[in-house]
Amino acid sequence: MSPPSTEAGQTVFPESMVFQKRWRTYQARLLGHLGAYLDDRRAHFIAAPGSGKTVLGLEVVRRINQPTLVLAPTITIRNQWADRLVDHFLPIGASRPSWVSLDLKKPAFLTIATYQALHALCSGELDKESEQINEEEGRNHSHNEVSDDESGVNLAETPAQLPEVIKKANFRTLVVDEAHHLRAEWWKTLTFVVEHLTTPTIVALTATPPYDVSPFEWQRYEELCGVVDAEVSVPELVLQGDLCPHQDYVYFSAPSEKEQKALSAFRAEVELFVQRLRANRTFIALLESHPWMISPDKHVEEILESPQYLSSMVVYLHAVGERVPGDVLSTLGLPHQRIPVLDLNWLETLLSYCLYAEAENSTGSEVVLKSIRYELLKMGAIEHRKVKLRNPSDHTKLLTSSVTKLKSIEDIVRLESGMQGDDLRCVVLTDFIRKAEMPKNVNETCMFEDIGIVPIFESLRRSNLANVRLGVLSGSLESPPANH
């Protein structure tokens, strides 16, 4: 296939790049209003899984017709963008054209890369894509779990300058696929690049908008992606026959005894820590002597930048029986009788500011803050310079990958098999492959420690479920259907 043509010095997509199929009703609706969505150089779409989000994104960049960088969260999704282009927008039998690149160091008119590759290029790190492959298989969790304080390295350090190769590529359109899943350091790199591109048009696509994040994170996400312009909902897919009618159910899996002990031990440690902190007179005096508490009228601009910090101080001091000055409450617009109850959320905010964001302003308090920081580090309650008293990431991962879910999946399949018999059509979707868990032979005894494709397949295979034929399909592992 010929490269994009040049008209008045402007490179464009070739005329042969045309969607080869028929647009679905909801896709056509979004594309029909594309001009209005792009008035602010932002197009932000929420599209349910199965709605053709990738081909929709490709059509949008085709119509914008500018040098484009597509950023995907994983190598698998990156490759999917390239495959959809060849399969849906080029003549039958065409191969990937020269104007498409999957290598950010060798950009083309349409460049498709991962967020990790962008971060590696901008930060000067080696782009170890094998690490990302391992992450997709769930084997590499350690490289981002040391806090800034423990490692002595600022993981979210902003790049010094835009790499020359990106400058020369002159990207005018940027597609961000599932951007809200980014790690902190990848997000900073992304926003830095956006700030240094020349008036870019940003197309944001997601199947799962981050409605559950903090107001700050949502504001940051919306500043990059713009407000949500349109949504393709699950009911629309069902109505069009692109998704079967279904009912959502929740099946609860309790943690194993070992997992529950780990959770309970941490919560007990947190409870004792809170008791000590509430009785810590040195810490109380530190807060009472804070400039914002003494003269809030002299620090109004600072307080407006971080009102949650002053609020957390007020909540804590009120909870331990100390008087909160009236002018402080007036600054916050908070009546005394409506001061919130102290909980772990407020303590996380208070301690994160005291120990990190405002530590340099706490002259003479190094001893008490160092002691508190040491307690929290020992408990495992500090992550990336933030205090985590409720849901530390290792507990979240523990619950996410709990092997008790294997028994729950077996129970569900057994129930459905008993009800539907030979008519059963069941798909189990999971995040990781866990290829290393694959047994060497069918009779090998396995004790699975993680959940993923291989542990689920093997657990079901060994369960002797009547009339159930099993098969595996993933990006790097495939097994034909078989009886047990």
C-alpha positions, 0 to 999 in steps of 0.5 A, a space after each residue: 500500500 502506498 504511503 499517505 499522500 502530500 497536499 500543500 506539504 501536509 501529509 494525510 491518510 490515504 484515500 484507501 483507508 476507508 471503513 470496510 463494513 457498516 457502522 452500527 447505529 450508535 457508532 453512526 450517531 457518535 460520528 454524526 455529531 463528531 464536529 460538535 464534539 471537537 469544538 474544544 479539541 476534545 472528544 471524550 467517549 464512554 463505550 461499553 465493552 463490545 461496542 467497537 471502541 477501537 474502530 470508532 477511535 480509528 474513524 475519528 482519527 481518520 476524519 481529523 486527518 493529522 499526524 496521530 499518536 495512539 496510546 494504549 495501556 498494554 502491548 496486547 491492546 496496542 497490537 489490537 489497534 494495528 490489527 483493527 486498522 488492517 482488518 477493518 479499514 484497508 482492502 482485503 489482503 493488505 498488510 500493515 502499511 509503512 505509515 503505521 508504526 508501533 515503535 515510538 522511537 521511529 514514529 510514522 503518520 499514525 504511531 501506536 504505542 503504550 503509555 509505558 513506552 512514552 514514559 520510558 522515552 521521555 524519562 530516558 529509561 530503557 523501554 523494557 517491554 518484556 516487563 509489560 508483558 510480564 505485567 499482563 501475565 501478572 508476574 511483575 508486581 514489585 517494580 512500582 510498590 516501593 514508596 517514594 519515601 522508602 526508595 529515595 526516588 521520586 517516581 513521578 518526576 516530570 521529564 526535563 524536556 520533550 524528546 526530539 523524536 516526538 518534536 519531529 513527529 509533530 503529532 497533532 492528534 493524541 488518542 488516549 485509551 483507558 487513560 485513567 488506569 495509568 500509574 502516577 508517573 505515567 500520568 505525569 509524563 502524559 500531561 507533560 507531553 500534552 502541554 508541549 504538543 502544538 494545540 493537539 486534538 485529544 480523543 479519549 476512549 474508555 469503557 470504564 470511566 473513573 467515577 469512583 476516584 477522588 474529586 482531584 483525580 476526576 478533575 485531573 482526568 477531565 482537564 486532560 480528556 474534556 467532559 464526557 461527550 457521548 456514551 454507548 451504554 450496555 442497553 444499546 448494545 443489547 437492543 441492537 443485538 450486539 450483546 445478549 440480554 443478561 442479568 448481573 449477579 454478585 457472588 461473594 467469595 470470602 477470603 481464606 483463613 490466611 488472607 483474613 488473618 492478614 487483613 485483621 492483623 493490619 486493621 488491629 494495628 491501625 486501631 492501636 495506632 489511632 489510639 496512640 495518635 489521639 493521645 499524642 500530646 506533642 502531635 496535638 500541640 504541633 497542629 494547634 501551633 500551625 500558622 493556619 490554626 493561629 492566623 487563618 486570615 493571613 493564609 487564606 490563599 494557601 488554605 484555598 489551595 488545600 482546604 482539606 488539610 485545614 479541615 482534617 486538622 479541625 476534625 482531628 482536634 475536635 475529636 481529641 477534645 481540643 477547642 477549635 478557634 472560631 475564625 478557623 471555622 469561619 474560614 472553612 464556612 463550617 459551624 461548630 456543631 457540623 464538624 465531621 466525625 474523625 475517621 480513617 479517611 480524615 486521618 489519611 488526609 491529615 497525615 499525608 499532608 503532615 508527613 509529606 506535602 507540608 513536612 518542610 513547613 513543620 520546623 521543630 517537629 521533625 522528631 514527632 513526625 519521624 516517629 509517626 512515619 516510622 510507625 506507619 512504614 512498619 505497618 505497611 501503611 505508606 505508599 508513594 508518599 501517601 498514608 493508607 490506613 484503609 485499603 493498602 494496595 497489597 491488601 487490594 491485590 490479596 483480595 483481587 487474586 484470592 484463590 478462594 475465587 477458584 472455588 466460587 467459579 467452580 460453584 457457579 459453573 457447576 450450578 449453571 451446568 446442572 440447570 442448562 446441561 448441554 446448552 451451557 455456554 459459559 465464558 470466564 474472563 480474567 486479567 492474568 494468564 499465569 502461564 507459569 502455573 501450567 502443570 507439566 502433565 495432567 496428573 500433576 498436583 497443583 497448589 495455586 497461589 494466584 488467580 488467572 486463566 491457568 488456575 481457573 482452567 485447571 481447577 475446572 478441569 479437575 472438578 469433574 463437571 459433567 457435560 462441560 467441555 473446556 477450552 482456553 483462548 488468550 493472547 499467548 496461550 491456547 488450548 482446544 476444547 476437551 472433556 476434563 
